[in-house]
């Protein structure tokens, strides 16, 4: 008896009760989303200045902000598909001269893709200690359209700036 070769993916999906759809068939075509958030350095007395967009790598962005803003988090998704949600949770509980201080962020950001238009937006709870005391903000980040690039050619877009906490969010899309 000869063994016939066949594609195992449709059979596996059928056994799991799933159907073979174009979204599953296009699993090889994915993008990465990079997201970074900054908070104004307390040593800086003036308002933080964040560019609306720029081209460069993660490290270039960190160097650009050096001395004016500190990164709160950096995320690089392994792959992302339209409709995926990126959940980010950062909690920093520390001890200061005035007692305990709590900085943190909890975000749920939705990624969508329509042809060559990519967007990301969602909701974040921001908790930061500043020289003005504890700041708590729940913010809605409206979907922001972006183009994609890679490495030195990545286009970073300021997707949101919260004036109350002086927290900024940048994102880019890459292959």
N, C-alpha and C positions, 0 to 999 in steps of 0.2 A: 504494500500500500504506500503510495507516494504522499509526502507531506506537502500541502499547498501553502505558499507564502501569502500572507494578507496583511493589510494595515491593521494594527492592533488598536489604534486610537478609537475608531468608530465602535468596535466591539466593546472596549473598556467603557466608553461613554454609555452604550446601550445597557451594559450590566449595571451601571450606576444609576440608570433611569434618566440619563441626560440625552439630549439630542446633539447632533453634530451641526453647529451653527457657524456662520462666517466669523463670528467673534472668536470662537475656539480655533477655527482654522487659521486665523491671523495672529495666533499667539506669538509668533516669531517677530512681529512688527510692534515693538514696544518703545517707549520713551522713558527717560529718567527725569524726575523733578528734583531740583535742588532748591532748598528753602533755608534761608538764614534770617535770624532776628537779632537786632541790636538794641541796646539800651544806652542812653547817654551816660557817659562817664561822670560821676558826681563831682569830679575835680574841675570839670568844664563849667564855667559860670554862665556862658551864653547858651542860647538854644542850639540843639544839635542840628547840623546841616546834612541832609541826606540827598544825594543826587537822584533825580527821577529815574534814570537808567544809565547804564554804562556797559562796556564790553570788557570781559576779562575772566579770569579763573577765580575760584574760591579764595585762594591766597592773595590775589590782587585786591579783592574786596576787603579782606581782613586788613591788609596794609593800608588801604585807602582810609579806613575808619580809625586806624591806630591813633590814640591820643584824644579822640573825640567821642567814640562810642565803643562799647564792649559787646562781643557776641553773647547772646543768651542761649541760642541753640543753632546747630547746623544739621540739616537732614539731606541725605542723598538716597532716593528710593532705588531699590534694585531694578525695578521695572514698574511701569504704571500703564493702566488702560483707562479709556474714557469711562467715567462713572465711578472710578475708585476714590476712596476716602483715605487721606493721610491723617492719622491721629498722632499728635505730638504732645507729650506730657513731660514737663521739666519742673522739678520742685527742689528748691535750694533753701534748706533751713540752716541758719547759722547763728552764731553768737557774736553780738556787737557790744560795744561799751555801754550802750543804752539797754541792753537785754537781747532777747531773741529777735532775729529778723527773718522774714520769710519772703523769698522771691520765687516766682514761678509762673508757669504758663500752661494752659491746657487748651489745645486747638484741635479742631476737626475741619480739615480743608478738603474740598471736593475738586477733583480734576476732571475736565471735560475736553474732548477733542472733536472738532468738526472739520474734516478735510485738513487744511494746513493751519487752522486757527486753534490755538490751545488756550485754555483759561484755568485759573485756579482762584478759589475764594472759599469763604466759610465763616466760622465763628471761633473766637478765642476769649478765654478768661485770662486776664493779665493781673498779676499780683507782684508789685515791686516796692521796695523800700527806697525812698529818696530822702534828700535833705528836708523835704517838706512833709515827711512821714510816709505811712503806708498808703499806697495807691492801689485801688482795686477797680478794674474796668472790665466790662463784658463788651466786646466789640464784634461787629459784623464786618467782614472783609468782602466787599462786593467782588464778583468774578472779574478778573483782570485778564485781558487778552495779551498773549505773548507770542513771540516767534522762537524758533529753536536754533541752537548752535552748540558748539562743543569747545571745551578747553579755553584757549585764549580768545576764541571767537564767541563765547557764550554771552548772550545779551541778558543782563540782569535787569529786572524791572522792580521798582518800588511798588509793591502791591498794596501796602497800607502803612500809614503813620498815625499813631495814637498820640495826640497832643498832650493829654493828661499825664501819661506815663513816659512820654518821649521814647516809645518803643516803635521801631520800624521793622517791616518785613520785606525781604527781597526774595524773588524766585526767578528761576530760569528753567527752560525745558531743553533737554539734549537727547540726541540719539544714543 
